[in-house]
Amino acid sequence: MQLTVPDDQVQTESIDSSASTSEHAISESAQRDERRWPQTFRALRHRNYRLFWTGQLVSLTGTWMQSVAQGWLVYSLAKSDPVFGPALWLGLTSFFFSLPVMLFSLVGGVVADRVDRRKFLLFTQAASLVQALTYGILAVTGTIQIWQIPMLAFFLGTIQAFDTPVRQAIVLQLVSREDLMNAIALNSSAFNSTRIIGPGIAGLLLGSFAAWLHSGFGVSEELETKMAAALCFFLNALSYIGPMAGLSLIRIESSKNGKSRDSVWRSLREGLMYVRAHPAILGILSLVGVSSIFGFSYITLLPLFAGKVLNVGPQGYGLLMAGAGVGALS
């Protein structure tokens, strides 16, 4: 789930418009179970949120596995490219993922207020599953070419540009107003905890499965890397069943706001004007943008550092990625 902005950066401007719908969506049985849950996990007393949060744990683990496998696959394939090399291909892959996120996320925020969020998320999760399956099939058959990876990254980035705002906004319908901040914190914890688990598993699979293929079948280094990466891609595809099952079981009132007569572009313009009129929000968004561009770019080149500078292989690369998750969670 290449990845998106963590859920603790949820857009709170939709709270007032969704509050009434959210209150009706909270079951009385969840409210009666309040004493069963510690304060840290209070939002989990709501059945709908439990289903959503559990599905996210499964899916995000698979997403991080695919991210690590993709990075290592790009590095391995680009080592033999005498013109561009691994650094440029890693950068291009990251760029093609980030480009649609940058272009379409604002539109995705407007869409989040106009669609049935549960059904829309079922669609985006299914589309992400198809992307992961395509990755896996190309890799396991050995036909994947390095130029195809940025294209697949662009496709996933386009999905994420719309999926993330809707996924953040649906939380308003799953918990009561008093538990909203706890739900946001739990979303952030899920994101960062899977940021530890997923890369660790992926690094182990990339190293051990590739070694088994080489020793047992004598396949080439490039093919064993493709096969090991395919395993991670298929596991990621399987992980999307978790959130899709959870979303199918969630029972909430429709969030579709089809009565809005404003065009998407007018709503988008109003949102930008609102941000401009509130310096605090503009400052926070600017800070996030600067830190994302200059503070997290090291993640893009971690496969190169792990393979060429540190010589620690895919297992070490997975641990390096997991280390970033440990720091974020702590």
Secondary structure as the mmCIF struct_conf table of DSSP 4:
data_model
#
loop_
_struct_conf.conf_type_id
_struct_conf.id
_struct_conf.beg_label_comp_id
_struct_conf.beg_label_asym_id
_struct_conf.beg_label_seq_id
_struct_conf.end_label_comp_id
_struct_conf.end_label_asym_id
_struct_conf.end_label_seq_id
HELX_RH_3T_P HELX_RH_3T_P1 ASP A 7 GLN A 9
HELX_RH_3T_P HELX_RH_3T_P2 THR A 12 SER A 14
HELX_RH_AL_P HELX_RH_AL_P1 ILE A 15 ALA A 25
BEND BEND1 ILE A 26 ILE A 26
HELX_RH_AL_P HELX_RH_AL_P2 GLU A 28 ARG A 32
TURN_TY1_P TURN_TY1_P1 ASP A 33 ASP A 33
HELX_RH_3T_P HELX_RH_3T_P3 GLU A 34 ARG A 36
BEND BEND2 TRP A 37 TRP A 37
HELX_RH_3T_P HELX_RH_3T_P4 GLN A 39 ARG A 45
BEND BEND3 HIS A 46 HIS A 46
HELX_RH_AL_P HELX_RH_AL_P3 ARG A 47 ALA A 78
TURN_TY1_P TURN_TY1_P2 LYS A 79 SER A 80
BEND BEND4 PRO A 82 PHE A 84
HELX_RH_AL_P HELX_RH_AL_P4 GLY A 85 ALA A 112
TURN_TY1_P TURN_TY1_P3 ASP A 113 ARG A 114
BEND BEND5 VAL A 115 VAL A 115
HELX_RH_AL_P HELX_RH_AL_P5 ARG A 117 VAL A 140
TURN_TY1_P TURN_TY1_P4 THR A 141 GLY A 142
TURN_TY1_P TURN_TY1_P5 ILE A 146 TRP A 147
HELX_RH_AL_P HELX_RH_AL_P6 GLN A 148 LEU A 174
BEND BEND6 VAL A 175 VAL A 175
HELX_RH_3T_P HELX_RH_3T_P5 ARG A 177 ASP A 179
HELX_RH_AL_P HELX_RH_AL_P7 LEU A 180 PHE A 217
HELX_RH_AL_P HELX_RH_AL_P8 GLU A 221 SER A 239
TURN_TY1_P TURN_TY1_P6 TYR A 240 TYR A 240
HELX_RH_AL_P HELX_RH_AL_P9 ILE A 241 LEU A 249
TURN_TY1_P TURN_TY1_P7 GLY A 258 LYS A 259
BEND BEND7 ASP A 262 ASP A 262
HELX_RH_AL_P HELX_RH_AL_P10 VAL A 264 ALA A 277
HELX_RH_AL_P HELX_RH_AL_P11 PRO A 279 VAL A 290
HELX_RH_PI_P HELX_RH_PI_P1 SER A 291 GLY A 295
BEND BEND8 PHE A 296 PHE A 296
TURN_TY1_P TURN_TY1_P8 SER A 297 SER A 297
HELX_RH_AL_P HELX_RH_AL_P12 TYR A 298 LEU A 304
HELX_RH_PI_P HELX_RH_PI_P2 PHE A 305 VAL A 309
BEND BEND9 LEU A 310 LEU A 310
HELX_RH_AL_P HELX_RH_AL_P13 GLY A 313 LEU A 329
#
